[in-house]
Amino acid sequence: MTDETLIKFINKELAQAERQKIIRWIEASNENRKRYNLLKARDTVAKFNTPHLDIDKSYREVIEKTKKRKQTAPVWMRVAAAVILLASTWFVWDLTTETTKPKPGKVDEVDEQISITDKGENTEILLPDGSKVQLNADSRLTWSPNFSDSIRQIHLSGEAFFDVAHDSQRPFIVHTENLDVTVLGTTFNVRAYPDDEKPVTTLVSGIVELSGKTNKPVTLQPMQAAVLDKNTEQFVIEDVSEFEAAPWREGKLLFQDTPLEKVVRDIERKYDVECYIDSSELNGFLFTGTFDNLTIDEVLRVLKISSDINYNKDGKKIELFLE
């Protein structure tokens, strides 16, 4: 994929079919994402109305410095240095494009907005109606820049906490792969990663209605969680504490009799690492505890101290095994 084509995509200068092709290319690998993000960042900085900012000059200076150091990294990777010099701006994915997923109901005939977080990061999003969303790591949110007159619809894959602006005339609907959440104005958390066997919706305030593919709608009261079993397609309602509602928002990981393989998934998402379990016996290990803003090294030490688990760590690769 050429830089020229990606810039045209960023500036909405491509036809719909070509735009969708580029979206698939971006999502194909982390390297593609990083390359797109860097180009997006440089393009955005270049548009700032700052008379004292010489984009090309700063970029050339960085390139000259990298040449002197005889670095062999591709040019698109070295662009990051120029971007850092020009603006201290953090970008999660921020695409403005059409989604390839079918959308139920009426949707405005405009481009859709997409925010995607990588592992190890999260971001906050302000929706066009004033609703606020905190998107957890390794998640994707899609919405229309202009909600319709009768409904507010978004699509979620992953986990997010919603603070929905009240609008009695326009329901707010969160669509996930296995369930839909409908509200008028409230705060709640939805966890629906593709590999979650039991998606969970937790209500903090207000009222929400959940519906699966075949079961009857379920209404939640504050501080209740609805756990959907994908196999039976049935909801189980549980009471939760405020601490349990969305601990990830405060940098915490909370587990209650959770199999190690599921613990590992959350660790990978939060810390952007790759974990390998070197024993089938470990998959059945149940972990209960809270990682309260710990570093990855501290997390590994806790696992070792609290069980027979040992580990080897090489950069972002972690091997877990029985002692």
N, C-alpha and C positions, 0 to 999 in steps of 0.2 A: 504494500500500500504506500503510495507516494505522499510526501508531505503536502504537495499541492492539492491532492484530492482531499486529504483530511482538513485542510484549511477551508476548502470549499464547503465541506460538510459542516464545519463549525459556523460558517457564515450563511448557512442555509441556501447554498447556490446549486444544490444537486436535486435531481428528480427523486421521487419517493422510492423507486426500486433501488436506486444506487445508495440512498441513505440507509435503507434497511440492510443492504449488503455490508455497509461499513459498520453498522451496529453489531452485526454478527462477527465481524472481524475483530472489533474491540473486545467483545466478550470472550473471544477464543482463548486468550492467554493474559497473564499478568504483564508480560512484556509489552503486549499491544496496548493494554490499558495505560501503562506508564508513558509510553510514547505519545498516546493521544493526550493525556493529561498535561504533559510538558508543552505540546504544541498549543493546547487550549490556553494554558497559562501565559505563554509568550504572546499569543494573539490578543488576549485580554489586556495584558500590560501595555501592549503597543497601542491600544485604543485609548489609554488614559489621556486626559487633556492636561498634560503637565509639560509646560514649555521648557523646563530645565532637564527633562528626561530625554536622553539621546539613546534610544533603543539599539540602533545599529552599531553605534560606537561602543557601547558597553558590551554588546555581543561579540564584536570583533576583538576587543581586549581580552575577553575570556577565552576565545578560541586561540589567540596568540599564546596566552599563558599555557594552555593545555598542550599546544604543539611543542613548546619549549620543554615541557615535562615529558614529552614523547609518550603521551597516553595513547592507548590503542582503542579506547571505547568509541562506539559509533558517535557521530556528531549529534544525533538527536538526544543522546544521553547527556552530552556535555552542555546542551542548552539549559539544563537545570541550573547550572552555576550562574548563567546570565539572568535567569528568572529570579534567582535568589537575590542577586545584586540589585535588581530593578524593583522588586516588590516583595514584602514578606506576607504573601497571601497563600493560604492553604486551600487546596482544591480536592474535594471528593469528586467523583464523576458528576458532571452537570451537563447532561445532554439535552438538547431540545430537538426532538425527533418524533417520528411516528412509531408506535409500538406495534410489534407483530402479533401480539396476543389479542384474540377477539374480545371485544368489549360489549357487555350486555347493556341494553337500554340505549337511550339517546346520548350521544357524545358530540360536543362541539366539533365542527369541521376545522380544527386548527391543530397545529403540531402539539404533541404531548411532551410533558416535562418528565425527565427520568433522573433519579439520583441513585447512585450505586456506591456502597461502601465496600472497601476491601477488608480483608482480615486485619485486625489490629487497629481499626479506626471506627469512629462513629461521627454523625453530624446532625445538626439541627436544621429543620426546613420550615419555612413559613409558607403556608398554602394561600391561595388567592382569597379565601373567605376569612382569613385571619387565624385559622386553626394552626397549631404548632405541632410538629412531629420531631421526635428524636429517634433517628434511625441507627440501630445497632450494627455491629460489624457484620460483614459478609451478607448484606441485605440489599434489596432493590425496591424502590417505590416509584410508581408511575401515576401521574395525574394530569388532568387537563388544565392549562393555564387559566382558563375561564370556565368555571363550573356552569352548568346549565341553569335555567330558571326554576327547575323543579327537583333537581337532585345533585348531590356532590359525591362523585365516585372516584375511588383510588384503588390501585392494585398493589399488594404487598407480597414479597417473597422474602422471608427472614423474620426479623423482629423489630418492632417499633413501639414507642410510647406516644399516645395521641392526647392532645389537649384540644378538644373540638369546640370551635365557636358555636354558640347556640343560634339556631335558625329553625324555628318551628315550621317554616314553609318548605324547607329543603332538607330532607334526610341526608345524613352523611354515611356512606357505605364503604367499608373496607372489604375488598374482594381478595381472598386467598385461594390457594389450590383446592382446599377441602371445605372451607366454610366462609360465610359472609357475616360481617358484623355491621348492624344498622343502629345509628344513634341520631339524636338531634343536637345534643351538646353535652359533653362529658369528658372525663379523663380515664383512659384505659390502656392496657398493654396487650399486644398481640404477638405471640411467638408462633411462627408457622414456617420454619425452614423446610426445604424439600425432604431432608432426611429425618425429620421429626416424626416419630411414630404416633405421637399424641400432641397435636397442636393445642396451645393453651391461650385462652383469652381471660385477662384479669381486669376486673372493674374496680376503679378507685373511687369515682364519684359519678352520680347521675344514674342512668339506666341504659342498658344496651340489649339488643335482641340478636341472637345468633341463629343462623340456619345452616344446616349441612346440605349434602346432596339429596338425601332422602328423608331425613328425620324431621320432626316437627320443630318449629322455632322454640328457642329457649330464652327466657329473660333473666338477666343477672341483676342482683342488687349490689350496692357498694361493698367492697372487700370480699367478693366472691370470685372464684375462678371456674371457668368451664373447660374441662379437658375432653377433647374429642378423640375417641378411639377410631382410627381409620378403618380398622377391620370390621367392627360392629356398626360403625357410623352412629354411635350413641354418645351423648354428652354425659359427663359426670360432674356434678356441681360440688365444689369444695370451698370451705371458708378459709380465708388467708389473712395474714397480718399485713400491715402497711409495709413492714420490712421485706415481706416475701413478694410484694406486688411487682416490682421491677428493680431488683438490686443492681442490675447491670448499669443503670443510669448513674450510680454512685461508684462505679468501678469495681463492683463486687461480683463474685460468682458464688451462688448458693446451691448446695446439693443436699438432698435428703434420700438416703438409700438409693443412690444413683449408680447404675453400672458404670464401670471404669470407661468403657468404650464411649459412653455418652459424655462423661466428664472430659474425656480427651477432646471431643468435638468442640466443646465450649472453650477449652484451653487454646486449641488451634485458632479459633476465631478471634479470641481476645488478644492473643500475643503474636499472631501471625507466625506460627511455627508448624512443623510437621512432626507428628508423633507416631511412633510405630510400637505396637504392643507385641512383644516377642514371646507370648505364651497364651494359649487358648484359656488357660486357667484364670488369667488376669481379667478376661472379658467379663467374668461373673463376679469380680470383686466389687462390692457395694461401698460407696463412699458417702459419708455424711459430714458436712462441715461447710465453712465459709472462707473463701479467699478474699480478704478485705484489702483491696488495693495493693496486693503483693506483686513483686516482680516475678518473672517466670522462674528464676533461680530459687526464689523463696517458695514458690508453689511446689516445685520438684522436691525441695527439702522437706516440706510438710508431708507430701505423699510418702516419702521414704521413712520419715519418723513414725508416721501413723500406721504403717503396714509393713509387709515384707517386700514391698516394691523397691527396686533400685533402678538407676537410670544412667545412661550415657548421653551427653549433650555435645553436639558438634555444630556450632553455629545455630541455625534454625532447625536442625534435625535432632530429634530426641527419641531415644530408644528406651522403652520401659520393659523391665524383666524381673523375674522372681530371683531373690537372693539365694 
